[in-house]
């Protein structure tokens, strides 16, 4: 793919930059001959690209004779600049909660090169990631573990409990909890599917596919009796004659944890994010947004 847009020297530079990003300091690097073979490019181009990377002070290499060449230092930021990527596209849920706004804003503060594509449904975000439409995807840790072909992805960042959501609620018409027979479920949302099926396991319940954001209207219109949904404004529910209760479940920590997912093959990107992102700072920024101490900017 790179060969369609770059000359051989450019291909070598991009390949080597990404390769070195994926390595840890102290690791032995492949020989120039081995790298040239992987690229099907002459040793001269690879050697020239490596000299440029060293000249830019993006890495320091220690040549150890028979022991090979060891990576003794790397500047992940400089390597990323040389890696052929000018911006990163990250897909995440629509920012309809302060937590999501704070997460977007916190990432953008530390990673100016990131831009967001908002879409609901962890399965949809994962599929776009797999196809290379986006570079990264944000979802809950639980959703990431339940993805089809989850071995195709890797978690680059795990922000820990309470970074994604505070909890979901079972919403139903006031006074009709005992009459719940039809449940709305969005099969593009692994989180909601797991919570809903766990909550009603063993009961004779009919599930109807309902887009996540149409759930409230579907209850009001009598299409369904209830839905599991994240909502903090319970006063709003009372105004439209609905009530709710917090859903307790064993997966709460995984469900509330935000993770940043990348493709398995993009180890260089995972290493870059881990080197550049301070998770504590993201969480601090997110809390400040949630408490309305600062305005989100993303």
Steps between C-alpha positions, in 0.01 A plus 500: 500500500778745594675431173209653313570841654868508607831441329723222629687727735171624645369146543818405683476802731136433589557129552806548721336775706200279574721199563714692752192646669379146568828399668586552864828662603753222557370278221715377215400631157493300178797538272473737204508195272201347684305825483578543129375146434170570676449810284638349182716813470874531462724520806613846390156656540448343841846606618437857385165512680656372823772765482233769461314372806822509702585847366160624617596367845186288504702197612840407636642165399784305657685276257619194686678297237391137521234595754327714241373855522305606809244779527627705796275808464195608304297820472149371428376843394770542236457144376127561464570814295711287266245217486291646218197582716397865525180447698321228690128433466334356809142372502298523820138529616306819445602743777158501669649469851751716682722192540524459122560873454769494767663196343513661153625826644766333716636298209506804273691699760785248501476387139437801272526276192185305594159567342174332593233319303188453711283193454300277727546124518829343610463236226478772234804683638700175511404414141614843378826451689554158342442643151753776560241779479613621841824458696356457849168420667370573848258268676453327832745231604209256514397575141860460383520154659178388330577612145492246220858424391626683808846354430522752214516789747711606796430733790748787477365690803281392792370799694353295783160483679262797482679649198231394249169496685359525851231238448193402300140497615198287420234741374130414484155657525410616849342226709543233232822325601321172564342514154827515304481246218653675198854644524678726256852391414759649264711218356769745387575572867669200668478674839127543485443149365701344784331707770151442363540125451662464844226698671221293345670159491256217558191714438257461213583834340466614140789708365442755224782676319475870577759762416655605831382861480143411402443299817321768703254579222442129441398458866273805490335377179444149636733328251705358789452483876855584609859561396839504670646844439750741652317802635595738780199733483244283679288810561447520123365145502246587767371787287409257223349243740794258497706365786833320529737310723876449487607168346741311726718236333829313531657671198469852641876575513560381142187672380596836651860492372588685180762342275670619183515221245736473201559228245728217613737570214541865608730428793694818416186708559428325829855569621475862387176558692642336811806724487315824430182470708488564874186317614488683835489832316217378276297390801568829680389692191190282469403563863541874451267489198244288688507745792467791255826653618628524142336504158569197279695566183523232234 
